[in-house]
Every structure is written in structure tokens, then in C-alpha cells.
């Protein structure tokens, strides 16, 4: 490993330290659209609504680059339904941002040539290692098209790092072992997620309660994942995240919020989330909008007293169950195993790129 690659690997951790001491997030999370061609019963974010246009998105990414952000994560909904995705990814790269897109992969093969040159990381949702995934996502043909898209990206864009992301639901508990085998066979890292049963931002719809697994089923699934990680399977999740969903929580009224008070939320100290229409939402106060990026600059919003107060209040919340929230919180608190896992994972990705 050369000096330049070591410098690139350690850059996120330097940013983490800067965030701790300077109070500046360095990851931009952009919900670019709520439109989606799938109809997942556990999704909180599908819907309609105003979206930032291409010029507004580009301006947001330019501001992020100038404000010291390192990366942008583009998600939805389904980002590949944005016709300008390649264009805005290019602008993110020009702004100096690393780029990540989270997609169901249905249109990936057709859009690969357009978006591949500007991608760093690609997260593709797969909840089963076969066509049962199509049933779970209510989108016929999704599994085959997603896998073909991943293979196309890998063949034509060696610098892009594809990762599988799988949501643990009541319907796919029996698919976890197969997903682990699929990820190992294909050489694809895999992230497992528990369901968020309540979104404290602006959610257009509730999830289907039938999608939520029992605590016993969820615990068994995460035990299996932890065992596979011990055996060298390419599981990205830290042991802290996996353990948070293994021990039953007798006092929780939400089956999937089985975190046992395992973390304090520091996610917003690292990640700045922007909604489809530019709103910056106070997730601790349902429906409350703190600001809009079309009206105020990123620097002004982040430096404002309202946002800083929001950060402080968020620390007392431990209701989110997604990997992004918990893993970010573990990294913030400098838990040694998540730090080691993250450093090793970044190094492995650089080695394979």
C-alpha cells in the first residue's frame, strides 16, 4: 500500500476527528426523489412531491464541496428514475465529493454507462438470492436485472465498489443464509439492516406491520450473520450493530427497535440530510422543518443555533434501527471494533478497486 492510498484510506477518519472538534458534518445524504418503481412494504419514503431541479441539485453539491463535505449519498425512492442522475453525479465529482448511489438496480444495466464514470460506491438492494426478491419488492424481474446491472458495472468500471444491502423482514428470514452465500460467491460485501418502523421526518406512508419480524426471528437472523462474519464472510456490519439486535428487549413496544439503549445518536453530527424539495427536517420533532437549502446556504444552516440545538436533542434518541445511524454513532464514540472494521473495509475496497 503506497503513501497516497494510505492517505486516502485515513481521510474519512481525519474528517471524523474534525467533526468531533469543529462540529461540521462531512457526509451529505440526499433523498433525491421519493418516486419508485418498486413497492416495498417496509419502505417509509416512497411517494410523490416536489424535487430539486438539476441546477438546484448541482448548486447543493457545489456548496457541499466548498463547505468541507467529503461525500454525497444519493438515495430515494429510486434514484435511477431521475433522468439527470449522471449529470448531477458528474457535478458532485467536480465538486470534489465521493459519490454513493443506493438503488434497487432495476434500471442499472441501462444506466450503467451514464452513471458509472462518476460513481465511487454502489449499494444495490437484494433481500433474497433469487427471484423471491421480486416478490418481496413487488417488482417482477428486479433480481435478475439488478444482478446483471452489478455485473455490468464491475466489468466496465473497475473503480466502482458494488455492495449488497439487505433488509431483514418477516418474509426473508429464511433467505439470510442464501444471501450470505451469494455475497461470498459473487465477491460482494453485504450490509444487513433492521427495519425502521417509524420515520421521524416527513414520511408519506407507514410501513406494513406484517413486514416486521418477531424479536425471536430477528435475533436468530442476526446471530447467523454474526457467525458468518466470524467465519470470514464479507459482512460489512460491525459486531456492535449485529449484537444490538440479538438480545431481546422486553420493554420495547417496537419489535425491530431491539437496540437495548445500545447507542446514543450521533448520526447528525456526521451526516447532513436534505429532503427531495430541499427541506432540512428535525427528525426529533415529527414534521418540523428547520430550513430549506434553496433559501439558506449549507454553511448558514449548519452553523445556526437551531441546527446545533437539534444535534444536542438527537443524542437522547435511540429509535432508528438502520445500519447508517447506528454505525455512525459507534464511530463517533470511537468504539474500537467498528473503527477497525471500517478501516479494514475501506482498505479492502481500495485493494479491489
C-alpha positions as CSV (number, residue, x, y, z in Angstrom):
1,X,0.0,0.0,0.0
2,X,1.5,3.3,-1.1
3,X,1.5,6.6,0.8
4,X,-1.2,8.1,-1.4
5,X,-3.5,5.1,-0.9
6,X,-2.9,5.2,2.9
7,X,-3.7,8.9,2.9
8,X,-7.0,8.2,1.1
9,X,-7.9,5.4,3.4
10,X,-7.4,7.5,6.5
11,X,-9.1,10.6,5.2
12,X,-12.6,9.7,6.5
13,X,-11.2,9.2,10.0
14,X,-9.4,12.6,9.9
15,X,-12.8,14.0,8.9
16,X,-14.4,12.2,11.8
17,X,-12.0,13.8,14.2
18,X,-12.6,17.2,12.6
19,X,-16.3,16.7,13.0
20,X,-15.9,16.0,16.7
21,X,-13.9,19.1,17.3
22,X,-15.3,21.5,14.7
23,X,-18.9,20.4,14.8
24,X,-19.0,20.0,11.0
25,X,-20.8,17.1,9.2
26,X,-18.9,15.7,6.2
27,X,-21.4,13.3,4.5
28,X,-24.3,14.8,2.6
29,X,-27.4,12.5,2.5
30,X,-29.6,13.5,-0.4
31,X,-33.1,12.0,-0.7
32,X,-33.2,12.9,-4.4
33,X,-36.6,11.5,-5.2
34,X,-39.5,9.7,-3.5
35,X,-40.6,8.1,-6.8
36,X,-40.0,4.4,-7.0
37,X,-40.9,1.6,-9.4
38,X,-40.9,-1.0,-6.6
39,X,-43.5,-1.1,-3.8
40,X,-41.6,-2.5,-0.8
41,X,-44.0,-3.0,2.2
42,X,-41.2,-1.8,4.6
43,X,-40.4,1.4,2.8
44,X,-41.2,4.7,4.6
45,X,-40.1,7.1,1.8
46,X,-41.9,6.2,-1.4
47,X,-44.3,8.9,-2.6
48,X,-44.8,12.0,-4.7
49,X,-43.6,15.5,-4.1
50,X,-41.6,18.4,-5.3
51,X,-38.0,17.7,-6.2
52,X,-35.0,20.0,-6.6
53,X,-34.2,20.5,-10.3
54,X,-30.9,19.7,-11.9
55,X,-29.5,23.2,-11.3
56,X,-30.5,23.3,-7.6
57,X,-29.0,19.8,-7.0
58,X,-25.7,20.9,-8.6
59,X,-25.6,24.0,-6.5
60,X,-26.2,21.9,-3.4
61,X,-23.3,19.7,-4.3
62,X,-21.0,22.6,-5.1
63,X,-21.9,24.1,-1.7
64,X,-21.1,20.8,0.0
65,X,-17.7,20.6,-1.6
66,X,-16.9,24.1,-0.6
67,X,-18.1,23.5,2.9
68,X,-15.7,20.6,3.5
69,X,-18.0,17.7,2.8
70,X,-16.2,14.5,1.6
71,X,-19.1,12.6,0.1
72,X,-22.7,12.5,-1.0
73,X,-25.1,9.6,-0.7
74,X,-27.9,9.7,-3.2
75,X,-31.0,7.7,-2.4
76,X,-34.8,7.5,-2.7
77,X,-37.3,6.3,-3.7
78,X,-35.4,5.1,-6.7
79,X,-32.6,7.5,-7.8
80,X,-32.3,5.9,-11.3
81,X,-35.7,7.4,-12.1
82,X,-34.0,10.8,-12.1
83,X,-33.1,11.3,-15.8
84,X,-30.4,13.7,-14.8
85,X,-28.6,11.3,-12.4
86,X,-25.5,11.0,-14.5
87,X,-25.4,14.8,-14.8
88,X,-25.7,15.5,-11.1
89,X,-23.2,12.8,-10.2
90,X,-20.7,14.4,-12.6
91,X,-21.2,17.8,-10.8
92,X,-20.7,16.1,-7.4
93,X,-17.4,14.7,-8.6
94,X,-16.4,18.1,-10.0
95,X,-17.1,19.5,-6.5
96,X,-14.6,17.0,-5.0
97,X,-17.2,14.7,-3.5
98,X,-17.0,10.9,-3.3
99,X,-20.3,9.5,-4.6
100,X,-22.6,6.8,-3.4
101,X,-25.9,5.7,-5.0
102,X,-28.4,3.4,-3.3
103,X,-30.7,1.7,-5.8
104,X,-33.0,-1.3,-6.4
105,X,-31.0,-1.9,-9.5
106,X,-33.9,-2.4,-11.9
107,X,-32.7,0.2,-14.4
108,X,-29.0,-0.2,-13.6
109,X,-28.0,-2.1,-16.7
110,X,-29.4,0.6,-18.9
111,X,-28.0,3.5,-16.9
112,X,-24.5,2.0,-16.2
113,X,-22.7,3.7,-19.0
114,X,-24.2,7.0,-17.9
115,X,-23.5,6.9,-14.2
116,X,-20.6,4.5,-13.9
117,X,-17.9,7.1,-14.7
118,X,-19.0,9.2,-11.7
119,X,-19.6,6.6,-9.1
120,X,-17.4,5.5,-6.2
121,X,-19.8,3.2,-4.3
122,X,-23.0,1.5,-5.5
123,X,-25.4,0.0,-2.9
124,X,-27.9,-2.4,-4.5
125,X,-30.8,-3.8,-2.6
126,X,-31.2,-7.6,-2.6
127,X,-33.4,-9.2,0.0
128,X,-33.2,-12.7,-1.4
129,X,-30.6,-14.5,-3.5
130,X,-33.1,-15.4,-6.2
131,X,-36.4,-14.3,-7.8
132,X,-38.2,-14.4,-4.4
133,X,-36.6,-10.9,-4.1
134,X,-39.1,-9.8,-6.9
135,X,-42.0,-10.8,-4.7
136,X,-40.6,-9.0,-1.6
137,X,-40.0,-5.8,-3.6
138,X,-43.2,-6.2,-5.6
139,X,-41.3,-5.6,-8.8
140,X,-41.1,-8.5,-11.3
141,X,-37.7,-9.1,-12.9
142,X,-35.9,-6.9,-10.3
143,X,-33.5,-9.6,-9.1
144,X,-32.2,-10.6,-12.5
145,X,-31.9,-7.0,-13.7
146,X,-30.1,-5.9,-10.5
147,X,-27.6,-8.7,-10.7
148,X,-27.0,-8.1,-14.4
149,X,-26.5,-4.4,-13.6
150,X,-24.0,-5.1,-10.9
151,X,-22.0,-7.4,-13.2
152,X,-22.0,-4.8,-15.9
153,X,-20.7,-2.1,-13.5
154,X,-18.0,-4.5,-12.3
155,X,-16.9,-5.4,-15.8
156,X,-16.8,-1.8,-17.2
157,X,-16.0,0.4,-14.2
158,X,-13.3,-1.2,-12.1
159,X,-13.2,1.8,-9.8
160,X,-16.8,1.4,-8.6
161,X,-17.4,-0.7,-5.5
162,X,-20.7,-2.5,-5.5
163,X,-22.2,-3.6,-2.2
164,X,-25.4,-5.6,-1.5
165,X,-27.7,-4.1,1.1
166,X,-30.4,-6.4,2.6
167,X,-33.4,-5.5,4.9
168,X,-34.3,-8.2,7.4
169,X,-38.1,-8.7,7.3
170,X,-40.5,-11.3,8.5
171,X,-40.7,-12.6,4.9
172,X,-37.0,-13.1,4.2
173,X,-35.7,-14.6,7.5
174,X,-35.1,-17.9,5.7
175,X,-33.2,-16.2,2.9
176,X,-30.4,-14.8,5.1
177,X,-28.1,-17.9,4.8
178,X,-28.6,-17.8,1.0
179,X,-27.8,-14.1,0.8
180,X,-24.6,-14.7,2.8
181,X,-23.6,-17.5,0.3
182,X,-24.5,-15.3,-2.7
183,X,-22.4,-12.4,-1.4
184,X,-19.4,-14.7,-0.8
185,X,-19.8,-16.4,-4.2
186,X,-20.0,-13.1,-6.1
187,X,-17.3,-11.4,-4.0
188,X,-19.7,-8.7,-3.0
189,X,-19.7,-7.1,0.5
190,X,-23.1,-7.2,2.2
191,X,-24.8,-4.9,4.7
192,X,-27.8,-6.1,6.7
193,X,-30.4,-3.7,8.0
194,X,-33.2,-3.9,10.6
195,X,-36.4,-2.2,9.6
196,X,-37.0,1.3,10.8
197,X,-40.7,1.1,11.8
198,X,-41.1,4.8,12.3
199,X,-39.5,7.7,10.4
200,X,-39.4,10.9,12.4
201,X,-39.0,13.0,9.3
202,X,-41.8,13.6,6.8
203,X,-42.9,10.1,5.8
204,X,-45.6,9.8,3.1
205,X,-46.8,6.4,4.3
206,X,-46.4,3.9,7.2
207,X,-44.8,0.5,6.8
208,X,-46.8,-2.7,6.6
209,X,-46.8,-4.1,10.2
210,X,-46.7,-7.6,8.7
211,X,-43.2,-7.0,7.4
212,X,-41.8,-6.6,10.8
213,X,-40.1,-9.8,12.1
214,X,-40.6,-11.2,15.5
215,X,-37.8,-10.4,18.0
216,X,-37.0,-14.1,18.1
217,X,-36.8,-14.3,14.3
218,X,-34.8,-11.2,14.1
219,X,-32.4,-12.3,16.8
220,X,-31.8,-15.6,15.1
221,X,-31.1,-13.9,11.8
222,X,-28.5,-11.6,13.3
223,X,-26.9,-14.5,15.2
224,X,-26.5,-16.3,11.9
225,X,-25.0,-13.1,10.3
226,X,-22.6,-12.7,13.2
227,X,-21.5,-16.3,12.9
228,X,-20.9,-15.8,9.2
229,X,-18.8,-12.7,9.9
230,X,-16.7,-14.7,12.3
231,X,-16.1,-17.3,9.5
232,X,-14.8,-14.6,7.1
233,X,-18.0,-13.9,5.1
234,X,-17.9,-10.3,3.6
235,X,-20.3,-8.8,6.1
236,X,-19.8,-5.1,6.4
237,X,-21.8,-4.6,9.6
238,X,-19.8,-4.2,12.8
239,X,-20.3,-6.7,15.7
240,X,-21.8,-3.8,17.7
241,X,-24.6,-3.4,15.1
242,X,-25.3,-7.2,14.9
243,X,-25.3,-7.6,18.7
244,X,-27.8,-4.7,19.1
245,X,-30.5,-6.9,17.5
246,X,-29.6,-10.2,19.1
247,X,-30.5,-9.8,22.8
248,X,-34.3,-9.5,23.3
249,X,-35.6,-6.1,24.6
250,X,-38.5,-6.8,26.9
251,X,-39.5,-3.2,27.3
252,X,-39.6,-2.1,23.7
253,X,-43.0,-1.7,22.0
254,X,-41.4,-1.8,18.6
255,X,-40.2,-5.3,17.7
256,X,-37.4,-4.0,15.4
257,X,-36.2,-1.3,17.8
258,X,-34.3,-4.0,19.7
259,X,-31.2,-1.9,20.4
260,X,-31.5,-2.1,24.2
261,X,-30.5,1.5,24.5
262,X,-27.3,0.3,22.8
263,X,-26.4,3.7,21.3
264,X,-26.7,7.4,21.6
265,X,-27.5,9.0,18.2
266,X,-24.6,11.0,16.8
267,X,-25.6,10.4,13.2
268,X,-26.5,14.0,12.5
269,X,-23.1,15.2,13.6
270,X,-21.6,13.3,10.7
271,X,-24.4,13.3,8.1
272,X,-26.5,16.2,6.9
273,X,-29.7,15.1,5.3
274,X,-31.6,17.0,2.6
275,X,-35.1,16.0,1.5
276,X,-36.4,16.0,-2.1
277,X,-37.6,19.6,-2.0
278,X,-34.5,20.9,-0.2
279,X,-36.0,20.7,3.3
280,X,-33.8,20.1,6.3
281,X,-36.0,18.2,8.7
282,X,-35.8,18.0,12.5
283,X,-36.3,14.2,12.9
284,X,-36.7,14.6,16.7
285,X,-39.9,16.7,16.2
286,X,-42.2,15.0,13.6
287,X,-43.0,17.2,10.7
288,X,-40.9,20.2,11.8
289,X,-38.8,21.8,9.0
290,X,-35.7,23.6,10.2
291,X,-34.6,25.2,6.9
292,X,-34.5,24.7,3.2
293,X,-31.3,24.7,1.1
294,X,-33.0,26.8,-1.6
295,X,-33.4,29.6,0.9
296,X,-30.3,29.4,3.1
297,X,-26.7,28.1,2.4
298,X,-25.4,24.9,3.9
299,X,-22.8,26.9,6.0
300,X,-25.6,29.1,7.4
301,X,-27.8,26.2,8.3
302,X,-25.1,24.0,9.9
303,X,-23.7,27.0,11.8
304,X,-27.0,28.2,13.1
305,X,-28.2,27.8,16.6
306,X,-31.3,25.8,15.6
307,X,-29.3,23.1,13.9
308,X,-26.8,22.9,16.9
309,X,-29.7,22.6,19.3
310,X,-31.2,19.8,17.1
311,X,-27.9,17.9,17.2
312,X,-27.9,18.1,21.0
313,X,-31.5,16.8,21.2
314,X,-30.9,14.0,18.8
315,X,-28.3,12.5,21.2
316,X,-31.1,11.3,23.5
317,X,-32.9,9.4,20.7
318,X,-32.2,5.7,20.0
319,X,-35.2,4.8,17.9
320,X,-33.7,4.3,14.5
321,X,-32.6,0.8,13.6
322,X,-30.7,1.3,10.3
323,X,-27.1,0.5,9.9
324,X,-26.2,4.0,8.8
325,X,-27.4,5.6,12.0
326,X,-26.0,3.1,14.5
327,X,-22.7,2.6,12.8
328,X,-22.1,6.3,12.5
329,X,-22.9,6.7,16.2
330,X,-20.4,3.9,17.1
331,X,-17.7,5.5,15.0
332,X,-18.4,8.9,16.7
333,X,-17.8,7.3,20.1
334,X,-14.6,5.7,18.7
335,X,-15.7,2.2,19.5
336,X,-12.6,0.2,18.6
337,X,-14.2,-2.7,16.7
338,X,-16.3,-0.5,14.4
339,X,-13.3,1.7,13.8
340,X,-11.2,-1.4,13.0
341,X,-13.9,-2.9,10.8
342,X,-14.4,0.4,8.9
343,X,-10.6,0.9,8.3
344,X,-10.3,-2.7,7.1
345,X,-13.3,-2.4,4.9
346,X,-12.1,0.8,3.2
347,X,-8.7,-0.8,2.7
348,X,-10.2,-3.9,1.1
349,X,-12.3,-1.8,-1.2
350,X,-9.3,0.2,-2.3
351,X,-7.3,-3.0,-2.9
352,X,-10.1,-4.5,-5.1
353,X,-10.7,-1.3,-7.0
